[in-house]
Amino acid sequence: MPSYDSSRARFRLADRHIAVLAHLLDGQTPPDELWESLTELRRIGLVGEEGELSPLLGELLGTLADPVVMIQVEITGAHGPVNHGVVVGRDAVFSHDGWPGEEESEYVSIEPNTLVWELARKVNLHRGEKPEDGAPEVRFATTMAALDAAFVALEEPGPDDRATRDLVRQALTAADPGLEGQALEDFRDLVVSLNATWRITTTWDGEHDGERAAMVRALAVWDCGPLGHWIREQPEEPIMPGQVGPDSALVLASSHAAEVWRKITDLLPDREELLSEEVPTP
């Protein structure tokens, strides 16, 4: 069920509720399949009997209807994928958070200068120890088929942690015989300790070769708990549908919280990269 908290101007809405509001904002009658969603919005007072939109929705709907920058955050953990995001409008910035197993997301207005902090919060990025200067960067290279095999092994764990780790190692060896020695053991440890994978995708209307074009930047990271953060260099984001298959390369590079913070910051377009300069200042 949708709901709202007027004291903090926050809303819990599913995509189907947003679709209803979009139709009403355009002066259209929502289709029959959205009738139940419309009824739910009427029940809590966000929509009137004649389709009138509550003034409480004004800033949110204005931002969603005319976004300047869209940021999508997809996190996959033990409960499956959960989607979050931020919408930067001309006069306001709204953040939305999903929850495992629930269709509604919480939408709340945030200050533009907290945008990077908000994205870091969504991916659970905390300050960590920075490696010593000169510390070598570690890379692992294998295939997506090997990773899939390791995940299958994790779905049927052994009687104890050691047995599970052995199953994962065997699956990796069978799928990628070239992954061996210490690299095999270390990559196995990464897979077993994986808390979540996440990616942030930023899109906006920009200019390419003198013409209007959709601009995209993205970052994909593995959060491996005590083994730290790892940047997924390949498959390289943004990934198009059908682009990645079992034979696609998987390359992970060691990182740390400070570097991940910088990379999140770099996802945001500079003001001169936007077609419109009438946006809140981060």
GUBAMAR-335078 format. One record per residue (C-alpha): chain; residue number from 1; x negated, y, z negated; residue in three letters. Coordinates in steps of 0.05 Angstrom, whole numbers, always signed. Last residue first. Layout:
REM residues N
- A,NUM,X,Y,Z,ALA
...
REM end
This chain:
REM residues 282
- A,282,-514,+398,+115,PRO
- A,281,-484,+461,+147,THR
- A,280,-410,+453,+164,PRO
- A,279,-397,+454,+239,VAL
- A,278,-383,+509,+289,GLU
- A,277,-447,+498,+330,GLU
- A,276,-409,+460,+384,SER
- A,275,-445,+419,+437,LEU
- A,274,-489,+390,+382,LEU
- A,273,-563,+378,+391,GLU
- A,272,-579,+449,+369,GLU
- A,271,-550,+434,+300,ARG
- A,270,-596,+375,+290,ASP
- A,269,-565,+306,+297,PRO
- A,268,-564,+259,+237,LEU
- A,267,-598,+192,+245,LEU
- A,266,-664,+222,+223,ASP
- A,265,-638,+228,+152,THR
- A,264,-623,+154,+150,ILE
- A,263,-695,+141,+174,LYS
- A,262,-723,+186,+120,ARG
- A,261,-683,+149,+66,TRP
- A,260,-707,+82,+94,VAL
- A,259,-778,+107,+88,GLU
- A,258,-769,+127,+16,ALA
- A,257,-733,+61,-1,ALA
- A,256,-788,+16,+26,HIS
- A,255,-805,-19,+92,SER
- A,254,-827,-87,+119,SER
- A,253,-814,-99,+192,ALA
- A,252,-764,-150,+219,LEU
- A,251,-763,-176,+291,VAL
- A,250,-709,-222,+318,LEU
- A,249,-716,-238,+392,ALA
- A,248,-655,-258,+431,SER
- A,247,-652,-332,+450,ASP
- A,246,-588,-345,+411,PRO
- A,245,-552,-286,+444,GLY
- A,244,-549,-210,+436,VAL
- A,243,-523,-162,+490,GLN
- A,242,-452,-190,+493,GLY
- A,241,-422,-128,+462,PRO
- A,240,-473,-70,+460,MET
- A,239,-524,-64,+405,ILE
- A,238,-545,+5,+381,PRO
- A,237,-593,-16,+354,GLU
- A,236,-653,-58,+373,GLU
- A,235,-647,-133,+368,PRO
- A,234,-702,-125,+346,GLN
- A,233,-731,-72,+299,GLU
- A,232,-692,-96,+239,ARG
- A,231,-721,-54,+183,ILE
- A,230,-735,-93,+120,TRP
- A,229,-720,-70,+49,HIS
- A,228,-748,-101,-14,GLY
- A,227,-767,-171,-35,LEU
- A,226,-733,-162,-103,PRO
- A,225,-666,-151,-68,GLY
- A,224,-671,-170,+6,CYS
- A,223,-633,-111,+35,ASP
- A,222,-640,-121,+111,TRP
- A,221,-635,-58,+152,VAL
- A,220,-605,-34,+218,ALA
- A,219,-609,+38,+241,LEU
- A,218,-569,+73,+296,ALA
- A,217,-569,+135,+340,ARG
- A,216,-517,+149,+393,VAL
- A,215,-503,+208,+439,MET
- A,214,-441,+211,+483,ALA
- A,213,-456,+255,+543,ALA
- A,212,-441,+325,+570,ARG
- A,211,-487,+341,+628,GLU
- A,210,-552,+379,+634,GLY
- A,209,-595,+317,+638,ASP
- A,208,-564,+293,+573,HIS
- A,207,-522,+337,+528,GLU
- A,206,-487,+321,+464,GLY
- A,205,-421,+294,+439,ASP
- A,204,-432,+256,+374,TRP
- A,203,-446,+186,+348,THR
- A,202,-482,+160,+286,THR
- A,201,-488,+85,+273,THR
- A,200,-510,+58,+205,ILE
- A,199,-527,-15,+197,ARG
- A,198,-526,-63,+140,TRP
- A,197,-550,-131,+119,THR
- A,196,-537,-155,+49,ALA
- A,195,-568,-189,-12,ASN
- A,194,-619,-232,+25,LEU
- A,193,-661,-272,-24,SER
- A,192,-655,-338,+14,VAL
- A,191,-668,-306,+81,VAL
- A,190,-728,-267,+57,LEU
- A,189,-757,-329,+22,ASP
- A,188,-751,-369,+87,ARG
- A,187,-789,-312,+122,PHE
- A,186,-845,-319,+72,ASP
- A,185,-850,-395,+78,GLU
- A,184,-849,-393,+154,LEU
- A,183,-900,-337,+157,ALA
- A,182,-944,-375,+109,GLN
- A,181,-949,-434,+156,GLY
- A,180,-900,-440,+214,GLU
- A,179,-852,-403,+260,LEU
- A,178,-871,-430,+328,GLY
- A,177,-825,-490,+318,PRO
- A,176,-765,-444,+319,ASP
- A,175,-697,-478,+311,ALA
- A,174,-723,-542,+278,ALA
- A,173,-772,-504,+234,THR
- A,172,-719,-454,+212,LEU
- A,171,-670,-509,+193,ALA
- A,170,-724,-546,+154,GLN
- A,169,-743,-483,+116,ARG
- A,168,-670,-470,+99,VAL
- A,167,-660,-541,+74,LEU
- A,166,-723,-536,+32,ASP
- A,165,-699,-470,+1,ARG
- A,164,-633,-503,-17,THR
- A,163,-669,-562,-49,ALA
- A,162,-711,-514,-91,ARG
- A,161,-651,-475,-112,ASP
- A,160,-613,-536,-137,ASP
- A,159,-563,-588,-113,PRO
- A,158,-571,-565,-41,GLY
- A,157,-534,-508,-9,PRO
- A,156,-485,-519,+49,GLU
- A,155,-472,-448,+73,GLU
- A,154,-546,-433,+65,LEU
- A,153,-563,-485,+118,ALA
- A,152,-516,-450,+167,VAL
- A,151,-550,-384,+151,PHE
- A,150,-618,-414,+168,ALA
- A,149,-592,-441,+234,ALA
- A,148,-564,-372,+252,ASP
- A,147,-632,-341,+236,LEU
- A,146,-668,-391,+280,ALA
- A,145,-619,-379,+337,ALA
- A,144,-630,-303,+330,MET
- A,143,-702,-315,+345,THR
- A,142,-769,-306,+309,THR
- A,141,-816,-249,+292,ALA
- A,140,-835,-228,+222,PHE
- A,139,-873,-165,+208,ARG
- A,138,-913,-140,+148,VAL
- A,137,-942,-70,+145,GLU
- A,136,-1011,-68,+112,PRO
- A,135,-1020,-26,+48,ALA
- A,134,-1063,+34,+66,GLY
- A,133,-1031,+78,+15,ASP
- A,132,-1000,+37,-41,GLU
- A,131,-928,+15,-31,PRO
- A,130,-873,+61,-56,LYS
- A,129,-836,+35,-116,GLU
- A,128,-761,+41,-111,GLY
- A,127,-708,+95,-110,ARG
- A,126,-640,+64,-97,HIS
- A,125,-603,+51,-32,LEU
- A,124,-536,+18,-45,ASN
- A,123,-515,+23,+29,VAL
- A,122,-456,+70,+14,LYS
- A,121,-497,+109,-36,ARG
- A,120,-551,+124,+15,ALA
- A,119,-497,+149,+63,LEU
- A,118,-469,+195,+9,GLU
- A,117,-538,+222,-10,TRP
- A,116,-551,+238,+63,VAL
- A,115,-485,+276,+67,LEU
- A,114,-491,+314,+2,THR
- A,113,-503,+382,+36,ASN
- A,112,-437,+375,+74,PRO
- A,111,-397,+374,+10,GLU
- A,110,-349,+315,+6,ILE
- A,109,-275,+305,+20,SER
- A,108,-247,+236,+1,VAL
- A,107,-218,+178,+40,TYR
- A,106,-211,+111,+5,GLU
- A,105,-203,+53,+53,SER
- A,104,-143,+6,+56,GLU
- A,103,-146,-64,+86,GLU
- A,102,-171,-99,+23,GLU
- A,101,-212,-163,+20,GLY
- A,100,-278,-129,+6,PRO
- A,99,-269,-54,-5,TRP
- A,98,-276,+3,+45,GLY
- A,97,-303,+72,+33,ASP
- A,96,-287,+136,+71,HIS
- A,95,-324,+202,+71,SER
- A,94,-293,+266,+97,PHE
- A,93,-331,+329,+118,VAL
- A,92,-296,+396,+127,ALA
- A,91,-288,+456,+172,ASP
- A,90,-313,+435,+241,ARG
- A,89,-308,+361,+225,GLY
- A,88,-359,+310,+201,VAL
- A,87,-328,+241,+192,VAL
- A,86,-364,+193,+146,VAL
- A,85,-362,+118,+144,GLY
- A,84,-349,+52,+110,HIS
- A,83,-335,-18,+136,ASN
- A,82,-342,-83,+97,VAL
- A,81,-367,-147,+129,PRO
- A,80,-365,-213,+91,GLY
- A,79,-357,-223,+17,HIS
- A,78,-429,-247,+5,ALA
- A,77,-456,-188,+43,GLY
- A,76,-446,-152,+109,THR
- A,75,-448,-76,+109,ILE
- A,74,-422,-34,+166,GLU
- A,73,-431,+42,+162,VAL
- A,72,-401,+85,+216,GLN
- A,71,-418,+159,+224,ILE
- A,70,-377,+204,+269,MET
- A,69,-401,+275,+285,VAL
- A,68,-359,+333,+311,VAL
- A,67,-291,+303,+295,PRO
- A,66,-227,+336,+320,ASP
- A,65,-167,+294,+300,ALA
- A,64,-201,+262,+239,LEU
- A,63,-222,+330,+211,THR
- A,62,-154,+363,+221,GLY
- A,61,-121,+301,+193,LEU
- A,60,-161,+305,+129,LEU
- A,59,-153,+380,+120,GLU
- A,58,-78,+379,+130,GLY
- A,57,-59,+316,+93,LEU
- A,56,-38,+350,+29,LEU
- A,55,+8,+394,+71,PRO
- A,54,+52,+331,+77,SER
- A,53,+69,+312,+149,LEU
- A,52,+141,+319,+172,GLU
- A,51,+167,+256,+207,GLY
- A,50,+240,+273,+198,GLU
- A,49,+245,+232,+133,GLU
- A,48,+182,+264,+107,GLY
- A,47,+111,+235,+110,VAL
- A,46,+60,+236,+53,LEU
- A,45,+116,+226,+2,GLY
- A,44,+97,+158,-27,ILE
- A,43,+156,+121,+5,ARG
- A,42,+149,+159,+70,ARG
- A,41,+78,+132,+79,LEU
- A,40,+103,+61,+66,GLU
- A,39,+160,+70,+115,THR
- A,38,+111,+93,+169,LEU
- A,37,+69,+31,+157,SER
- A,36,+131,-13,+164,GLU
- A,35,+149,+22,+229,TRP
- A,34,+79,+13,+259,LEU
- A,33,+99,-46,+304,GLU
- A,32,+159,-5,+328,ASP
- A,31,+116,+49,+360,PRO
- A,30,+103,+115,+323,PRO
- A,29,+146,+173,+348,THR
- A,28,+102,+226,+379,GLN
- A,27,+90,+299,+359,GLY
- A,26,+15,+292,+365,ASP
- A,25,+7,+295,+290,LEU
- A,24,+62,+243,+284,LEU
- A,23,+24,+194,+328,HIS
- A,22,-42,+207,+291,ALA
- A,21,-7,+197,+224,LEU
- A,20,+19,+129,+245,VAL
- A,19,-50,+108,+270,ALA
- A,18,-81,+130,+204,ILE
- A,17,-31,+86,+168,HIS
- A,16,-50,+27,+212,ARG
- A,15,-123,+39,+198,ASP
- A,14,-109,+31,+124,ALA
- A,13,-103,+90,+76,LEU
- A,12,-123,+105,+5,ARG
- A,11,-125,+180,-2,PHE
- A,10,-167,+231,-41,ARG
- A,9,-152,+304,-54,ALA
- A,8,-181,+300,-125,ARG
- A,7,-119,+322,-165,SER
- A,6,-74,+300,-107,SER
- A,5,-92,+227,-116,ASP
- A,4,-63,+187,-58,TYR
- A,3,-33,+119,-43,SER
- A,2,-24,+71,+14,PRO
- A,1,+0,+0,+0,MET
REM end
